[in-house]
Amino acid sequence: MFDRDFKRVNTFVDFRIDLVEGSSKRLGEELEQEVTKKQKVDDVQETAKVDDDQETAKIKELMKIVSDEEEVAIDAIPLATKPPSIVDWKIHKEGKKNYYQIIRADGSSKMYLVFSHMLKSFDREDFETLWKLVKAKYGSTRPVEDLDLILWGDLKTMFESHVEDRVWKNQQDYRVLDWKLYDSCGVHSLRMQHMHIHMLVEKRYPLTPTTITDMLNKKLQRDHFSEMAYQLLRLLTKQLKNQ
């Protein structure tokens, strides 16, 4: 009787031991699998970080840091001192020179010899307002006066560009001279022989692979590395790769 009960106890104990050992083994395997998964995730994240760092380094090589005290001073102007909205513009003649006279809501005005000079003191809202004023004046027609035609053409290229526009059809005839970014208004300006093209940083334009390659070879001129410059260069390198 005693022997039979003892055997039963031993059998039960052996069963519990096997059960515990089996559970411990499964738990250990599960923990090992979790550690392996976490390690794989960490490895992927580390690889992604390395790839991002390498991409950032490559993109930084496409930028040329050029000190421009005037631009730095403009970028540092507090938002509280932002000039009132633009309400009108005129062509002002002074001797043999013609200027764009930009008039603001408080009655103040400023003269600009060429469109590119506006890039240093305008923000995005200024350009959007000026384009609305130009469209309201001319509608679907083209201006006749040379300076108004240039203003209309520069703004149309910036905001309502079309692949059939002459500026894009003629780009293969000219080489890139320089390429600059103006963070304050979110515009990058491309100067080519006999032609200036002003573009919004977030918008894709019908630039040819040759033009983009020339732009990247010339490098983007900026006084410091910025997130806007990085995103612009990334957009263009991606556009070039997909063409």
C-alpha positions as CSV (number, residue, x, y, z in Angstrom):
1,M,0.0,0.0,0.0
2,F,2.7,2.4,1.0
3,D,4.8,1.5,-2.0
4,R,1.9,2.1,-4.3
5,D,1.2,5.5,-2.7
6,F,4.8,6.4,-2.9
7,K,5.0,5.6,-6.6
8,R,1.9,7.8,-7.2
9,V,3.6,10.7,-5.3
10,N,6.8,10.3,-7.3
11,T,4.8,10.1,-10.5
12,F,2.9,13.3,-9.6
13,V,6.2,15.1,-8.6
14,D,7.9,14.0,-11.9
15,F,4.8,15.3,-13.8
16,R,5.0,18.7,-12.0
17,I,8.7,18.9,-12.5
18,D,8.3,18.1,-16.2
19,L,5.5,20.7,-16.4
20,V,7.6,23.4,-14.7
21,E,10.6,22.6,-16.8
22,G,8.5,22.7,-19.9
23,S,7.0,26.1,-19.0
24,S,10.4,27.4,-18.1
25,K,11.8,26.3,-21.4
26,R,8.9,27.9,-23.3
27,L,9.2,31.1,-21.3
28,G,12.9,31.1,-22.1
29,E,12.3,30.6,-25.8
30,E,9.7,33.3,-25.8
31,L,12.0,35.7,-24.0
32,E,14.8,34.8,-26.4
33,Q,12.5,35.5,-29.4
34,E,11.5,38.9,-27.9
35,V,15.1,39.8,-27.4
36,T,15.9,38.7,-31.0
37,K,13.0,40.8,-32.3
38,K,14.1,43.8,-30.3
39,Q,17.6,43.4,-31.6
40,K,16.4,43.2,-35.2
41,V,14.3,46.4,-34.7
42,D,17.4,48.1,-33.1
43,D,19.5,46.9,-36.0
44,V,17.0,48.3,-38.6
45,Q,16.8,51.6,-36.7
46,E,20.5,51.9,-36.5
47,T,20.9,51.1,-40.2
48,A,18.2,53.7,-41.0
49,K,20.0,56.3,-38.9
50,V,23.3,55.5,-40.6
51,D,21.6,55.8,-44.0
52,D,20.0,59.1,-43.0
53,D,23.3,60.5,-41.7
54,Q,25.0,59.4,-45.0
55,E,22.2,61.0,-47.0
56,T,22.4,64.2,-45.0
57,A,26.2,64.3,-45.5
58,K,25.8,63.8,-49.3
59,I,23.1,66.6,-49.5
60,K,25.2,69.0,-47.5
61,E,27.9,68.6,-50.2
62,L,25.4,70.0,-52.7
63,M,25.2,73.3,-50.7
64,K,27.6,76.2,-50.9
65,I,27.7,78.3,-47.7
66,V,28.0,81.9,-48.7
67,S,28.1,84.7,-46.2
68,D,25.5,87.4,-47.0
69,E,25.2,90.0,-44.1
70,E,22.2,91.6,-45.7
71,E,20.3,88.4,-46.0
72,V,21.2,87.4,-42.4
73,A,20.0,90.8,-41.1
74,I,16.7,90.4,-43.0
75,D,16.2,86.8,-41.7
76,A,16.7,88.0,-38.1
77,I,13.9,90.7,-38.3
78,P,11.2,89.8,-35.7
79,L,7.7,88.9,-37.0
80,A,6.3,91.8,-35.0
81,T,8.1,94.2,-37.3
82,K,6.7,92.7,-40.5
83,P,5.6,95.4,-42.9
84,P,1.8,95.8,-43.7
85,S,0.3,94.0,-46.6
86,I,1.0,95.0,-50.2
87,V,-2.0,96.9,-51.7
88,D,-0.6,98.1,-55.1
89,W,2.4,98.4,-57.3
90,K,3.5,100.9,-60.0
91,I,6.3,101.3,-62.5
92,H,8.4,104.2,-61.3
93,K,10.6,106.0,-63.8
94,E,13.7,107.8,-62.6
95,G,16.0,109.1,-65.3
96,K,16.8,106.2,-67.6
97,K,16.0,103.6,-65.0
98,N,12.6,102.0,-64.3
99,Y,11.7,100.5,-60.8
100,Y,9.0,98.4,-59.3
101,Q,7.3,100.6,-56.7
102,I,5.7,98.4,-54.1
103,I,3.0,100.2,-52.0
104,R,1.8,98.9,-48.6
105,A,-1.3,99.4,-46.6
106,D,0.2,102.1,-44.4
107,G,1.1,104.2,-47.4
108,S,4.8,103.4,-47.4
109,S,6.5,102.2,-50.5
110,K,9.8,100.8,-51.7
111,M,11.6,100.7,-55.0
112,Y,13.1,97.5,-56.6
113,L,15.2,97.6,-59.7
114,V,14.6,93.9,-60.5
115,F,12.3,91.2,-59.3
116,S,15.1,89.2,-57.6
117,H,15.7,92.1,-55.2
118,M,12.3,91.5,-53.7
119,L,13.4,88.0,-52.6
120,K,15.5,89.5,-49.8
121,S,12.7,91.5,-48.2
122,F,9.4,89.8,-49.1
123,D,7.8,86.8,-47.4
124,R,5.5,84.2,-49.0
125,E,2.4,86.3,-48.2
126,D,3.9,89.3,-50.0
127,F,4.4,87.3,-53.2
128,E,1.0,85.7,-53.0
129,T,-0.7,89.1,-52.6
130,L,1.3,90.7,-55.4
131,W,0.4,87.8,-57.8
132,K,-3.3,88.3,-56.9
133,L,-3.0,92.0,-57.7
134,V,-1.3,91.3,-61.0
135,K,-3.9,88.7,-62.0
136,A,-6.7,91.1,-61.0
137,K,-5.3,93.8,-63.2
138,Y,-4.5,91.7,-66.3
139,G,-6.8,88.7,-66.0
140,S,-6.0,86.1,-68.7
141,T,-4.2,88.7,-70.9
142,R,-0.5,89.5,-71.1
143,P,0.8,92.9,-70.1
144,V,2.2,95.1,-72.9
145,E,4.8,97.1,-71.0
146,D,8.1,95.4,-70.7
147,L,8.6,95.7,-66.9
148,D,5.0,94.7,-66.2
149,L,5.4,91.7,-68.6
150,I,8.6,90.6,-66.7
151,L,6.8,90.9,-63.3
152,W,3.8,89.0,-64.7
153,G,6.0,86.3,-66.2
154,D,8.1,85.8,-63.1
155,L,5.1,85.5,-60.8
156,K,3.2,83.2,-63.3
157,T,6.2,80.9,-63.5
158,M,6.4,80.8,-59.7
159,F,2.7,80.1,-59.0
160,E,1.1,78.8,-62.2
161,S,3.8,77.3,-64.2
162,H,3.0,75.1,-67.2
163,V,5.3,72.7,-69.0
164,E,4.6,74.4,-72.3
165,D,5.7,77.8,-71.1
166,R,8.6,79.3,-73.0
167,V,10.8,79.4,-70.0
168,W,10.9,75.6,-69.7
169,K,11.2,75.0,-73.4
170,N,14.2,77.3,-73.6
171,Q,16.1,76.1,-70.5
172,Q,18.2,73.6,-72.6
173,D,19.7,76.6,-74.4
174,Y,21.3,78.2,-71.4
175,R,23.8,77.1,-68.7
176,V,23.3,77.6,-65.0
177,L,25.2,80.5,-63.5
178,D,24.1,80.4,-59.9
179,W,21.4,79.1,-57.7
180,K,20.2,80.6,-54.4
181,L,17.7,79.9,-51.7
182,Y,15.7,82.6,-49.8
183,D,14.3,81.1,-46.6
184,S,12.2,84.1,-45.7
185,C,9.9,83.7,-48.6
186,G,10.5,80.0,-49.4
187,V,11.7,80.7,-52.9
188,H,14.8,79.5,-54.7
189,S,16.2,81.5,-57.6
190,L,18.0,80.0,-60.6
191,R,20.1,82.4,-62.7
192,M,20.9,81.1,-66.2
193,Q,22.3,82.9,-69.3
194,H,19.7,85.6,-70.3
195,M,17.1,84.1,-68.0
196,H,16.0,84.0,-64.3
197,I,13.7,81.4,-62.9
198,H,12.1,81.9,-59.5
199,M,10.5,78.8,-57.9
200,L,8.7,77.8,-54.7
201,V,10.7,75.4,-52.6
202,E,7.9,72.8,-52.1
203,K,6.7,72.8,-55.7
204,R,7.9,70.5,-58.5
205,Y,8.7,72.2,-61.8
206,P,9.5,70.8,-65.3
207,L,13.2,71.2,-65.0
208,T,15.2,68.9,-67.4
209,P,17.7,66.4,-66.0
210,T,20.5,68.5,-67.5
211,T,19.3,71.6,-65.7
212,I,18.9,69.8,-62.4
213,T,22.4,68.3,-62.8
214,D,23.9,71.7,-63.5
215,M,22.1,73.1,-60.5
216,L,23.4,70.4,-58.2
217,N,26.9,70.8,-59.6
218,K,26.8,74.5,-59.1
219,K,25.6,73.9,-55.5
220,L,22.8,75.7,-53.7
221,Q,24.0,79.0,-52.3
222,R,23.0,79.7,-48.7
223,D,24.4,81.5,-45.7
224,H,23.7,78.4,-43.4
225,F,22.4,74.9,-43.5
226,S,18.7,74.8,-43.0
227,E,15.9,72.2,-43.0
228,M,14.3,74.1,-46.0
229,A,17.6,73.8,-48.0
230,Y,17.8,70.1,-47.1
231,Q,14.2,69.4,-48.2
232,L,14.7,71.3,-51.5
233,L,17.9,69.4,-52.3
234,R,16.3,66.1,-51.4
235,L,13.3,66.9,-53.6
236,L,15.5,67.7,-56.6
237,T,17.8,64.7,-56.2
238,K,14.7,62.5,-56.1
239,Q,13.2,64.2,-59.1
240,L,16.5,63.7,-61.0
241,K,16.6,60.0,-60.0
242,N,13.0,59.4,-61.2
243,Q,13.5,61.1,-64.7
